[in-house]
Amino acid sequence: MRFYNTQHPFYCGIDLHARAMYVCILNQAGETLLHRNMKATPEALLTALAPYRPDIVVAVECMFTWYWLADLCAEEDIPFVLGHALYMKACDSLTRNLMRKSMRGMSRTVN
């Protein structure tokens, strides 16, 4: 198993679904800069990431909807990390009630 260990000023964890995504952006100190549910569209994500570019990395849990996000990050030259839920420290629960906590953790996982 390979781990992503490159340092960045900003880290973005995304809980991605078919029509919505929950985005959490942290700085290196672990402070939450953005914590929001939004439409799962390239435009919405690029708008959310704009203030933190070019120094941000995006992490998302591996599931069937991640392909467009990986392609978008490649096109926009944004580092992208795909993680398996069983191996991501932040994914301590699969319940909806802990989704926001998990996204903060996912952002920290790539840190």
Secondary structure as UniProt FT lines:
FT   STRAND          10..16
FT   STRAND          20..27
FT   TURN            28..29
FT   STRAND          32..39
FT   HELIX           42..49
FT   HELIX           50..52
FT   TURN            53..54
FT   STRAND          56..61
FT   TURN            64..65
FT   HELIX           67..75
FT   TURN            76..77
FT   STRAND          80..83
FT   TURN            85..87
FT   TURN            89..90
FT   HELIX           96..98
FT   HELIX           99..109
//
